[in-house]
Amino acid sequence: MGGIKYINPRCSFDGLNWWISVGVEYPDNTEIPTSEGIGIDLGVEN
C-alpha cells in the first residue's frame, strides 16, 4: 500500500471531549467516502 499521504492533522477540545482529525490523500480511490466515524476511549479524566 503506497502513495497514501496524511495531511492537516488537528487536535481539538470542545470542553468535554478531545477530537483528532486528519486528511488522507489516496491515489486512484474508487470508493465513495462515507461520514462514518470511529471512537477511541482512552479513559483520560484530566
C-alpha distance matrix in Angstrom:
0.0 3.8 7.1 7.6 11.2 13.5 17.0 20.6 20.6 24.0 26.1 29.3 32.3 34.4 37.3 36.2 32.4 29.6 26.6 23.2 21.3 18.3 17.0 13.4 12.6 9.9 10.6 11.9 12.2 14.9 15.7 18.7 18.3 20.8 23.0 22.2 22.0 21.6 24.4 24.5 27.9 28.5 32.2 33.1 36.7 37.4
3.8 0.0 3.7 5.6 8.9 11.9 15.1 18.8 19.3 23.0 25.5 28.8 32.0 34.3 37.3 36.5 32.8 29.8 26.7 23.1 20.9 17.6 16.0 12.4 11.0 8.7 9.0 11.3 12.3 15.5 16.8 19.4 19.0 21.8 23.9 23.5 23.2 23.1 25.8 25.8 29.3 29.6 33.4 33.9 37.4 37.8
7.1 3.7 0.0 3.8 6.3 9.9 12.6 16.4 17.6 21.3 24.2 27.4 30.8 32.9 36.1 35.7 32.0 29.0 25.8 22.1 19.6 15.9 13.8 10.4 8.2 6.4 6.6 9.8 11.1 14.7 16.2 18.4 17.8 20.9 22.8 23.1 22.8 23.2 25.9 26.2 29.7 30.1 33.9 34.1 37.4 37.5
7.6 5.6 3.8 0.0 3.8 6.7 9.8 13.5 14.3 17.9 20.7 23.8 27.2 29.3 32.4 31.9 28.3 25.3 22.0 18.4 15.9 12.3 10.4 7.0 5.8 4.8 7.2 10.4 10.4 14.1 14.8 16.5 15.3 18.1 19.6 19.7 19.2 19.5 22.2 22.6 26.1 26.6 30.4 30.5 33.9 34.0
11.2 8.9 6.3 3.8 0.0 3.8 6.3 10.1 11.3 15.0 18.1 21.3 24.8 27.0 30.2 30.1 26.6 23.4 20.2 16.5 13.9 10.1 8.2 5.8 5.0 6.6 9.2 12.8 12.7 16.4 16.8 17.8 16.1 18.7 19.6 20.1 19.2 19.6 22.0 22.2 25.6 25.9 29.5 29.3 32.4 32.2
13.5 11.9 9.9 6.7 3.8 0.0 3.8 7.1 7.6 11.3 14.3 17.5 21.0 23.3 26.5 26.4 22.9 19.6 16.5 12.8 10.3 6.6 5.7 4.7 6.4 8.9 12.1 15.5 14.5 18.1 17.7 18.1 15.7 17.6 17.9 18.2 16.7 17.0 19.0 19.1 22.4 22.6 26.2 25.7 28.8 28.5
17.0 15.1 12.6 9.8 6.3 3.8 0.0 3.8 5.9 9.4 12.9 15.8 19.5 21.8 25.0 25.4 22.2 19.0 15.8 12.4 9.6 6.1 4.9 6.1 7.5 10.9 13.9 17.2 16.3 19.7 19.4 19.2 16.5 18.4 18.2 19.1 17.6 18.3 20.0 20.3 23.4 23.6 26.9 26.1 28.8 28.1
20.6 18.8 16.4 13.5 10.1 7.1 3.8 0.0 3.8 6.4 10.1 12.7 16.5 18.7 21.9 22.7 19.7 16.5 13.6 10.5 8.0 5.7 5.8 8.7 10.7 14.3 17.2 20.4 19.2 22.3 21.6 20.8 17.8 19.1 18.1 19.2 17.4 18.1 19.4 19.7 22.4 22.5 25.6 24.3 26.7 25.8
20.6 19.3 17.6 14.3 11.3 7.6 5.9 3.8 0.0 3.8 7.1 10.2 13.9 16.5 19.5 19.9 16.8 13.4 10.6 7.3 5.7 4.4 6.9 9.6 12.5 15.6 19.0 22.1 20.5 23.6 22.3 21.7 18.4 19.1 17.8 18.2 15.7 15.8 16.6 16.4 18.9 18.8 21.9 20.6 23.1 22.3
24.0 23.0 21.3 17.9 15.0 11.3 9.4 6.4 3.8 0.0 3.8 6.5 10.3 12.9 15.8 16.6 13.8 10.4 8.0 5.7 5.3 6.4 9.3 12.6 15.7 18.9 22.3 25.1 23.2 26.0 24.4 23.3 19.7 19.8 17.8 18.3 15.5 15.6 15.7 15.6 17.6 17.5 20.2 18.6 20.6 19.6
26.1 25.5 24.2 20.7 18.1 14.3 12.9 10.1 7.1 3.8 0.0 3.8 7.1 10.2 12.7 13.3 10.5 7.0 5.6 4.6 6.6 9.1 12.4 15.5 18.9 21.8 25.4 28.1 25.9 28.6 26.6 25.4 21.7 21.2 18.8 18.7 15.5 15.0 14.2 13.6 14.9 14.6 16.9 15.0 16.9 15.8
29.3 28.8 27.4 23.8 21.3 17.5 15.8 12.7 10.2 6.5 3.8 0.0 3.8 6.6 9.3 10.5 8.3 5.7 5.1 6.6 8.6 11.7 14.7 18.1 21.4 24.4 28.0 30.4 28.1 30.4 28.2 26.6 22.8 21.8 18.9 19.0 15.9 15.8 14.6 14.4 15.2 15.3 16.9 14.8 15.9 14.8
32.3 32.0 30.8 27.2 24.8 21.0 19.5 16.5 13.9 10.3 7.1 3.8 0.0 3.8 5.6 6.9 5.7 4.4 6.2 9.1 11.6 15.0 18.2 21.5 24.9 27.7 31.3 33.6 31.1 33.2 30.7 28.9 25.1 23.7 20.5 20.3 17.1 16.7 14.7 14.4 14.3 14.4 15.2 12.9 13.3 12.2
34.4 34.3 32.9 29.3 27.0 23.3 21.8 18.7 16.5 12.9 10.2 6.6 3.8 0.0 3.8 5.5 5.7 6.7 8.0 11.4 13.4 17.0 19.8 23.1 26.5 29.3 32.8 34.8 32.1 33.8 31.1 29.0 25.3 23.4 19.9 20.0 17.2 17.2 15.3 15.8 15.6 16.3 16.7 14.8 14.5 13.9
37.3 37.3 36.1 32.4 30.2 26.5 25.0 21.9 19.5 15.8 12.7 9.3 5.6 3.8 0.0 3.8 6.2 8.1 10.7 14.2 16.7 20.3 23.3 26.5 30.0 32.7 36.3 38.4 35.6 37.3 34.6 32.5 28.7 26.7 23.2 22.9 20.0 19.6 17.1 17.1 16.0 16.3 15.8 13.6 12.5 11.6
36.2 36.5 35.7 31.9 30.1 26.4 25.4 22.7 19.9 16.6 13.3 10.5 6.9 5.5 3.8 0.0 3.8 7.1 9.9 13.6 16.4 20.2 23.3 26.2 29.8 32.2 35.9 37.7 34.8 36.3 33.3 31.4 27.7 25.4 21.9 21.0 18.0 17.2 14.4 14.3 12.9 13.6 12.9 11.3 10.3 10.6
32.4 32.8 32.0 28.3 26.6 22.9 22.2 19.7 16.8 13.8 10.5 8.3 5.7 5.7 6.2 3.8 0.0 3.8 6.4 10.1 13.0 16.7 20.0 22.7 26.4 28.7 32.4 34.3 31.3 33.0 30.1 28.4 24.6 22.5 19.1 18.1 14.8 13.8 11.1 10.9 10.1 11.0 11.2 10.0 10.3 10.9
29.6 29.8 29.0 25.3 23.4 19.6 19.0 16.5 13.4 10.4 7.0 5.7 4.4 6.7 8.1 7.1 3.8 0.0 3.8 6.9 10.3 13.8 17.2 20.0 23.7 26.1 29.8 32.0 29.3 31.3 28.7 27.2 23.4 21.8 18.8 17.8 14.3 13.1 10.8 10.1 10.0 10.2 11.5 9.8 11.1 11.1
26.6 26.7 25.8 22.0 20.2 16.5 15.8 13.6 10.6 8.0 5.6 5.1 6.2 8.0 10.7 9.9 6.4 3.8 0.0 3.8 6.6 10.3 13.6 16.4 20.1 22.5 26.2 28.3 25.6 27.6 25.0 23.6 19.8 18.4 15.5 14.8 11.4 10.8 9.5 9.6 10.9 11.8 13.9 12.9 14.7 14.8
23.2 23.1 22.1 18.4 16.5 12.8 12.4 10.5 7.3 5.7 4.6 6.6 9.1 11.4 14.2 13.6 10.1 6.9 3.8 0.0 3.8 7.0 10.6 13.2 16.8 19.3 23.0 25.4 22.9 25.3 23.0 21.9 18.2 17.4 15.1 14.6 11.2 10.5 10.1 9.9 12.1 12.6 15.5 14.6 17.0 16.9
21.3 20.9 19.6 15.9 13.9 10.3 9.6 8.0 5.7 5.3 6.6 8.6 11.6 13.4 16.7 16.4 13.0 10.3 6.6 3.8 0.0 3.8 7.0 9.9 13.5 16.1 19.8 22.1 19.6 22.1 20.0 18.8 15.1 14.9 12.9 13.0 10.3 10.7 11.6 12.3 15.1 16.0 18.9 18.3 20.7 20.7
18.3 17.6 15.9 12.3 10.1 6.6 6.1 5.7 4.4 6.4 9.1 11.7 15.0 17.0 20.3 20.2 16.7 13.8 10.3 7.0 3.8 0.0 3.8 6.5 10.0 12.8 16.4 19.0 17.0 19.8 18.2 17.5 14.1 14.8 13.8 14.2 12.0 12.6 14.1 14.7 17.8 18.5 21.8 21.2 23.9 23.7
17.0 16.0 13.8 10.4 8.2 5.7 4.9 5.8 6.9 9.3 12.4 14.7 18.2 19.8 23.3 23.3 20.0 17.2 13.6 10.6 7.0 3.8 0.0 3.8 6.8 9.9 13.3 15.9 14.0 16.9 15.8 15.1 12.1 13.6 13.3 14.4 13.2 14.5 16.7 17.7 21.1 22.0 25.3 24.9 27.5 27.4
13.4 12.4 10.4 7.0 5.8 4.7 6.1 8.7 9.6 12.6 15.5 18.1 21.5 23.1 26.5 26.2 22.7 20.0 16.4 13.2 9.9 6.5 3.8 0.0 3.8 6.3 9.9 12.6 10.9 14.1 13.4 13.5 11.1 13.3 14.0 14.7 14.0 15.1 17.8 18.8 22.3 23.3 26.8 26.8 29.7 29.8
12.6 11.0 8.2 5.8 5.0 6.4 7.5 10.7 12.5 15.7 18.9 21.4 24.9 26.5 30.0 29.8 26.4 23.7 20.1 16.8 13.5 10.0 6.8 3.8 0.0 3.8 6.7 9.7 9.0 12.5 12.9 13.4 11.9 14.9 16.2 17.3 17.2 18.5 21.4 22.5 26.1 27.0 30.6 30.5 33.5 33.5
9.9 8.7 6.4 4.8 6.6 8.9 10.9 14.3 15.6 18.9 21.8 24.4 27.7 29.3 32.7 32.2 28.7 26.1 22.5 19.3 16.1 12.8 9.9 6.3 3.8 0.0 3.8 6.6 6.1 9.9 10.7 12.3 11.6 14.9 16.9 17.7 18.0 19.2 22.4 23.5 27.2 28.3 31.9 32.3 35.4 35.7
10.6 9.0 6.6 7.2 9.2 12.1 13.9 17.2 19.0 22.3 25.4 28.0 31.3 32.8 36.3 35.9 32.4 29.8 26.2 23.0 19.8 16.4 13.3 9.9 6.7 3.8 0.0 3.8 5.5 9.1 11.2 13.2 13.5 17.1 19.6 20.6 21.3 22.7 26.0 27.2 31.0 32.1 35.7 36.1 39.2 39.5
11.9 11.3 9.8 10.4 12.8 15.5 17.2 20.4 22.1 25.1 28.1 30.4 33.6 34.8 38.4 37.7 34.3 32.0 28.3 25.4 22.1 19.0 15.9 12.6 9.7 6.6 3.8 0.0 3.8 6.1 9.2 11.6 13.0 16.6 19.6 20.7 22.0 23.7 27.2 28.7 32.5 34.0 37.6 38.2 41.3 41.9
12.2 12.3 11.1 10.4 12.7 14.5 16.3 19.2 20.5 23.2 25.9 28.1 31.1 32.1 35.6 34.8 31.3 29.3 25.6 22.9 19.6 17.0 14.0 10.9 9.0 6.1 5.5 3.8 0.0 3.8 5.7 8.1 9.3 12.9 16.0 17.0 18.5 20.3 23.9 25.7 29.5 31.3 34.7 35.5 38.6 39.3
14.9 15.5 14.7 14.1 16.4 18.1 19.7 22.3 23.6 26.0 28.6 30.4 33.2 33.8 37.3 36.3 33.0 31.3 27.6 25.3 22.1 19.8 16.9 14.1 12.5 9.9 9.1 6.1 3.8 0.0 3.8 6.6 9.3 12.6 16.1 17.1 19.3 21.4 25.1 27.3 31.1 33.1 36.4 37.5 40.5 41.5
15.7 16.8 16.2 14.8 16.8 17.7 19.4 21.6 22.3 24.4 26.6 28.2 30.7 31.1 34.6 33.3 30.1 28.7 25.0 23.0 20.0 18.2 15.8 13.4 12.9 10.7 11.2 9.2 5.7 3.8 0.0 3.8 6.3 9.1 12.7 13.5 16.0 18.2 21.9 24.3 28.0 30.3 33.5 34.7 37.6 38.8
18.7 19.4 18.4 16.5 17.8 18.1 19.2 20.8 21.7 23.3 25.4 26.6 28.9 29.0 32.5 31.4 28.4 27.2 23.6 21.9 18.8 17.5 15.1 13.5 13.4 12.3 13.2 11.6 8.1 6.6 3.8 0.0 3.8 6.5 10.1 11.7 14.5 17.3 21.0 23.8 27.4 29.9 32.9 34.0 36.6 37.7
18.3 19.0 17.8 15.3 16.1 15.7 16.5 17.8 18.4 19.7 21.7 22.8 25.1 25.3 28.7 27.7 24.6 23.4 19.8 18.2 15.1 14.1 12.1 11.1 11.9 11.6 13.5 13.0 9.3 9.3 6.3 3.8 0.0 3.8 6.9 8.7 11.1 14.0 17.6 20.4 24.0 26.5 29.4 30.4 32.9 34.0
20.8 21.8 20.9 18.1 18.7 17.6 18.4 19.1 19.1 19.8 21.2 21.8 23.7 23.4 26.7 25.4 22.5 21.8 18.4 17.4 14.9 14.8 13.6 13.3 14.9 14.9 17.1 16.6 12.9 12.6 9.1 6.5 3.8 0.0 3.8 5.5 8.6 11.9 15.3 18.5 21.9 24.7 27.3 28.5 30.8 32.2
23.0 23.9 22.8 19.6 19.6 17.9 18.2 18.1 17.8 17.8 18.8 18.9 20.5 19.9 23.2 21.9 19.1 18.8 15.5 15.1 12.9 13.8 13.3 14.0 16.2 16.9 19.6 19.6 16.0 16.1 12.7 10.1 6.9 3.8 0.0 3.8 6.4 10.1 13.1 16.5 19.5 22.5 24.9 25.8 27.9 29.2
22.2 23.5 23.1 19.7 20.1 18.2 19.1 19.2 18.2 18.3 18.7 19.0 20.3 20.0 22.9 21.0 18.1 17.8 14.8 14.6 13.0 14.2 14.4 14.7 17.3 17.7 20.6 20.7 17.0 17.1 13.5 11.7 8.7 5.5 3.8 0.0 3.8 7.1 10.2 13.7 16.8 19.9 22.3 23.7 25.9 27.6
22.0 23.2 22.8 19.2 19.2 16.7 17.6 17.4 15.7 15.5 15.5 15.9 17.1 17.2 20.0 18.0 14.8 14.3 11.4 11.2 10.3 12.0 13.2 14.0 17.2 18.0 21.3 22.0 18.5 19.3 16.0 14.5 11.1 8.6 6.4 3.8 0.0 3.8 6.8 10.1 13.3 16.3 18.8 20.0 22.4 24.0
21.6 23.1 23.2 19.5 19.6 17.0 18.3 18.1 15.8 15.6 15.0 15.8 16.7 17.2 19.6 17.2 13.8 13.1 10.8 10.5 10.7 12.6 14.5 15.1 18.5 19.2 22.7 23.7 20.3 21.4 18.2 17.3 14.0 11.9 10.1 7.1 3.8 0.0 3.8 6.7 10.1 13.0 15.7 17.3 19.9 21.8
24.4 25.8 25.9 22.2 22.0 19.0 20.0 19.4 16.6 15.7 14.2 14.6 14.7 15.3 17.1 14.4 11.1 10.8 9.5 10.1 11.6 14.1 16.7 17.8 21.4 22.4 26.0 27.2 23.9 25.1 21.9 21.0 17.6 15.3 13.1 10.2 6.8 3.8 0.0 3.8 6.6 9.8 12.1 13.8 16.3 18.4
24.5 25.8 26.2 22.6 22.2 19.1 20.3 19.7 16.4 15.6 13.6 14.4 14.4 15.8 17.1 14.3 10.9 10.1 9.6 9.9 12.3 14.7 17.7 18.8 22.5 23.5 27.2 28.7 25.7 27.3 24.3 23.8 20.4 18.5 16.5 13.7 10.1 6.7 3.8 0.0 3.8 6.3 9.2 10.9 14.0 16.1
27.9 29.3 29.7 26.1 25.6 22.4 23.4 22.4 18.9 17.6 14.9 15.2 14.3 15.6 16.0 12.9 10.1 10.0 10.9 12.1 15.1 17.8 21.1 22.3 26.1 27.2 31.0 32.5 29.5 31.1 28.0 27.4 24.0 21.9 19.5 16.8 13.3 10.1 6.6 3.8 0.0 3.8 5.6 8.0 10.8 13.4
28.5 29.6 30.1 26.6 25.9 22.6 23.6 22.5 18.8 17.5 14.6 15.3 14.4 16.3 16.3 13.6 11.0 10.2 11.8 12.6 16.0 18.5 22.0 23.3 27.0 28.3 32.1 34.0 31.3 33.1 30.3 29.9 26.5 24.7 22.5 19.9 16.3 13.0 9.8 6.3 3.8 0.0 3.8 5.5 9.0 11.2
32.2 33.4 33.9 30.4 29.5 26.2 26.9 25.6 21.9 20.2 16.9 16.9 15.2 16.7 15.8 12.9 11.2 11.5 13.9 15.5 18.9 21.8 25.3 26.8 30.6 31.9 35.7 37.6 34.7 36.4 33.5 32.9 29.4 27.3 24.9 22.3 18.8 15.7 12.1 9.2 5.6 3.8 0.0 3.8 6.3 9.4
33.1 33.9 34.1 30.5 29.3 25.7 26.1 24.3 20.6 18.6 15.0 14.8 12.9 14.8 13.6 11.3 10.0 9.8 12.9 14.6 18.3 21.2 24.9 26.8 30.5 32.3 36.1 38.2 35.5 37.5 34.7 34.0 30.4 28.5 25.8 23.7 20.0 17.3 13.8 10.9 8.0 5.5 3.8 0.0 3.8 5.9
36.7 37.4 37.4 33.9 32.4 28.8 28.8 26.7 23.1 20.6 16.9 15.9 13.3 14.5 12.5 10.3 10.3 11.1 14.7 17.0 20.7 23.9 27.5 29.7 33.5 35.4 39.2 41.3 38.6 40.5 37.6 36.6 32.9 30.8 27.9 25.9 22.4 19.9 16.3 14.0 10.8 9.0 6.3 3.8 0.0 3.8
37.4 37.8 37.5 34.0 32.2 28.5 28.1 25.8 22.3 19.6 15.8 14.8 12.2 13.9 11.6 10.6 10.9 11.1 14.8 16.9 20.7 23.7 27.4 29.8 33.5 35.7 39.5 41.9 39.3 41.5 38.8 37.7 34.0 32.2 29.2 27.6 24.0 21.8 18.4 16.1 13.4 11.2 9.4 5.9 3.8 0.0
